[in-house]
Amino acid sequence: MLLIIDKALDVPHILKTWYQEELHSNFGAYVPFVGTVRSEEGIDGLSFDIYNPILLKWFAQWQQKAKKKGAVIKMAHSLGDVMIHESSYIAAVFSPKRRVALELIDEFVEDFKASAPIWKYDLKDGNRIYALNRSKAIKGSGLLGDTQ
């Protein structure tokens, strides 16, 4: 399950919904990760753009990887403006065993930061400024792409 939501995420609602969806799936582990916008460099918040075709492909690959391990991955991300102390990203893994869930959530969150086509902007004094100093090039992006 992949949710793209305009503005900040309602963390309690999303986590409860996901828990209820998998309540009878016989999973022994439910490991969520919640990303929250923190105060840094004088920002008022962050704003996000998403390129859905690549995100959907990337997420489908992760769902297949999880399925091979008997697990399920869910993710929600904000589109647009999210203020300080609000959530812009939630990921969760459900699996039969805790070790699978713990390992998958770590790999998933790290790969998300490196590969997901989501662009971050600082919100400062009513302006939206590309957060270049906190951004990473997406693997394979650019004119020549990353060949590694």
Order of alpha helices (4+ residues) and beta strands (2+ residues): beta-alpha-beta-beta-alpha-beta-beta-alpha-beta-beta
